[in-house]
Amino acid sequence: MSSERGRAKGLVLWAIVAMVLLTAAGFASGFIIGQMTANSSAGPTVIDDYGRTIKLSGTPKRIVSVAPTPTEILFSVGAGDLVVGVDDYSDYPAEATLLPRVGAYPPNVESILGLKPDLIISSDLVPLAQLESLEEKGIPYIILAARDLQDVYNDVKLVGLITGHIEDANSLVSSLEHRVSAITAKTMDPNLTRPSVYLEYYPLWTYGPGSFGDDLITLAGGQNIASNTSGEYVPVTNEFVIAQDPQMIIYTVGANYNETTPETIAARPAWSGVSAVIDGKMYGVDDNLISRYGPRVVDGLEVLAEIIHPELF
């Protein structure tokens, strides 16, 4: 399960899954990528990643981030000094861990109000009801919800615009694009053999078509075994994975709710006959580099590319 959803176990995990699905359904009808529509001395007017038009009165001075991804983006463009509070799971960069905490999913509205913010920046995993209750109290909110690398670039630029760090944001995006191009120049070779990959972010949960994980596998030179499933984040069965017979299994590590290892994978019913298990091609990657859709996702792409095609790097 994504780091954006916290470090949960057992029933807490399933409660979060249910909440995420409901939240996503509520937002899905208007998904686009954030952009500026106007900029004046009175402040910019922007469109966030779900098509909402937000007119800001000026550069915000007190921002509360209620998800790890916007926290990382804010600090990456040099706007960390504007952040006065973060959600419970924002643990990067280190400076973010020193800020007041406002809860998780859902965040604590009273804690947020106590920090007197003039802007909330959220991911699409925070329940809309909490965000709307804050807006009713005069605090605007912006939703960031990247679906691929281009979306990440757009969100970095959007945050740079909002916070008055346009040059920093543009410079960061240029650096990220250069790093990605260095990878895809090798992994997008039409003559390259693309091994089949099962990427698991929680036991028997994977990335389907249109998801960030699916995009990363493709860019890293692999073929996602779940690319034809029915949703972006999907549960699968033992039988499905066995039938697909992935050549590589990549699983996330670093989250307390996920204790997957090569040994636990090999011990699953009938998985001993899966090619990746037979060949010992099972690899752990940092959960935060795959599931947080900020600048560090390019680190995740680099890691995946080196795993999938070690001969190229």
N, C-alpha and C positions, 0 to 999 in steps of 0.2 A: 504494500500500500504506500502511496506517495508520502514523502516527508511533509508535504503541505497538510496532510491529514493528521499529523501528530504521531506520538509514540504510544500506540494503544494496543491492547491485547484482547483476546477472547470476545466477549459480548460487546465490549466497547468498540472493537474494530467493526463489527457488523452494524452497529448503530451508526457509525460514521459512514460506512458504505451506503446505507439507506439514505442518510441525509444528503450525501454527495449526489446520488442519483436524482433525488427530488429537486435539489438545487439546480442541477444542470438542466433538468427538464424545464424549470421555470425560466431559465435564461435563454435556452437554445433558440428561441424563435427570432432573436435579433442579433445573432453573432456577426460582428465585423471586426476589423482591426482599427485600433485607436488612431486618431489623426487630429490635426488642428484645423479648425474652420476659419478662425480669425484671431488676430493678435493686435491688441491696442494698448495704450497707456493705462487703460482701466483694468487690463488683465486679459489673458487668452480665453477664447472659447474653444473647447476641444470636444471630440467625440471619443468615448472610451471603447473598449473592445466588445461591448454589447450594444453599440449603437446609440448610447445615451449622450445627449448634448449637455455639456456642463460649462457654464459661464463662471469663471473665477473672477473675484474682485481684484486680484493682484497675485503676486508671488506669495504662496503660502509661507507662513513663518513657523507654524506648529503642525506637523504632520504626524498622524498615527497610522502605522502600517499594521494591518490585521492578518497578514499571511507572510510566510518566509520569502516568497518570490519578490513581491514588491519591496520588502526590506532590503534584499540583496541588490536590487536594481537602484534603489535610492542611494545606497552607499557607493555603488559602483560609479555613479555619475558625479560624485562629490557632494551630494545633498544630505549626507548623514547628520550634519549639524542642525538640520531642520526637523529631524525625527525626534519626537518627544515621548513616544511609546510604541511598543510592538506587541505582537501576539506571543503566546507562550512558547511557540516553536521556532521563533526567529533566533537562530544561534550562529549566524554568519552575516557579516564579519564579527570578530570578537567584540568590537565596540557595541554592537547591537545587544549583546548579552548584558550590558550594564544599564540598559534603559528600563523604565517601568513596564510591567507586564499587564496586558489587558484581557487575558483569557485566551481561549482557543476557539473552537467551533461549536456553539456560537460565542463570539466575544462578549465581554461584560460591558454593557452599555454604560452603566454608572462609572466604571473605571475609566472608560474612554472620555466621558463628559468631564470627569475630574481633571483631566490633562488639558482641557480647554483647547482642543485642536481647531484649526480652521480648514483642515482637509483630512479625509480618510482615504487611504489607498488600499484596495482589497484584491484578492484573487476571486475566482468564481466558485470557491468552495465555502464561502461565508454565506449563511442564510440571508436571503434578500430582506427578510423582515427586520433583522437587526440593522442593516444598512439604511433601510427606509426610515426606521425610527430615529436614527441619527440625523438624517436629512430633514425630517420634520422639525428637528430642533435647530435647524439653520446650519448644519455642518454638511457640506457637499461630499460626495464620495465618488471615486473613480475605480472601475473594475479593469484589472489586467487579466487577460486570459489567452495567452499565446497557444497556438496549435502547431506551429512549425518554426524553423529558425528565422524566416523572414518576419514572422510575428514578433519574435524576441527583439530583433533589430528595431522594429516599429515601436515597441513598448519602451525600449531604452530611450529612443528619441523623444517619445511622448513625455516620459518622466523628466528628461532633460529640459524640455520646453516648459513644463509646468513649474519646475523649480528654479529656472533661470540658469541652468547648466547646459545650454545647447551645445557649445563647443566641446565640452567634456563628453557629452553623449555621442556626438558625431565622431569624435576621435576614437571612442571605445568601439563603436559599431564598425568603423573602418578596420580596426585591429581584429575584431571578431571575424569579419568577412575575409580578411587576408588568411587567417588561420584555417577557416573552413575551406577556402579555395585550395590551400596547400594539401588538404586531405582529399577533396573530391577530384583534384587533378589526377590522383592515383586510383581512387575507388570507383570512379565513374567511367573508367576505360571499358568500352563495349566488349572487349575480348577477355575481361576479367571473369574468372569463375566465382560465382556468388554462392557461398555455402548457406544452407538453411539454418535459421537461428530461432530458438525459443527464448524470448526475453521475459523473465518472470519478476514482477515487482512485489508479489506476495504469493505464497504457495497456491498454485493453480489459478492465478490471475495474471493476465498478460495484456499486451497492447494490440488493439485491433486497427483496422483501417481508419485513417484520418487522425490518429493519435500522434503525440510527440514521439513515443517510442518507435512506432512504425516508421516515421520519417528518419529517425536517427539510424535505425538498422539499415535502411536503404542507402543513406549517405555514407555509412561506414562500409558499404560494399557487401552487405548480407541480404538474405531473402527471408522475410518474416513469415514464419509458418502460420501465423494468425491473420495474415493480410486480407483474407476473404471471410473473416468472421463478421458477426452482426453489429458490432459496436466498437467504440474507441477503447474502452476498458472492459475486458470481458473475462468471465470465469471460464475455465476449460476443464475437461475431464482427463483422467489418466489415459483413457482410451483414445482421446483426440491426439494427445501428444505422442503416444506410442505409434498411432497410425501415420502421423506426419513424419516421424523418425528424424528429428532435427540432428544436423551434424554438429551443432554447437548449442550448449545451454548456458545462458548468461543470467545471473540472478543478482538482485540487489542485496547489499550488506550495509550495516551501520544503523539500522532501525531496530529498536528493542523488540518490536512485535514480529520481527522476521529473523528466525534462527536457522535459515537454510544454509546447508553446506553440501559439498559434493557427496558426502556420506549419506545425508538424509535424502538427497535426490536419488542416489543409487538404490536406496532401500524402499522406494515407492513400488507399489505392486506392478510387477512386470517391466519396470523401467530398466532393468539390467540388460535388456536386449536393445535399448535405444542406442543408435550409433554414437551419440555424444558421450554416453556413459561408457560404452565399450572402449572408445578411443581416449577417454579421460579428458574430453574437451568441455569442462564445466568451469565457469569463471565467475567470480564475484566482483561486482563494481559498486562503488559508493552510491548509495541510494540518492543522496542529495544532488549528484551530478546528472542524474537521469530524470528525477521527478520535480526538480525546481526549475522553472522555465525562465531563468535569468541568464546572465552572461556566463556562469559556470557550466551551462549545458554544453558549451563548446569544449570544455575540458572533458565532459562525458563523451562527446563525439570522438575526440582524440583517443580516449581509452578504448571505446568500442572498435574503432578502426584498427588499432594495434592488436586487439584480441582477434578480430575476424580475419585480418590480413597481416600477420606479423612479418610476412616476407616483403611487404612494401615499406616498412618503417624501421 
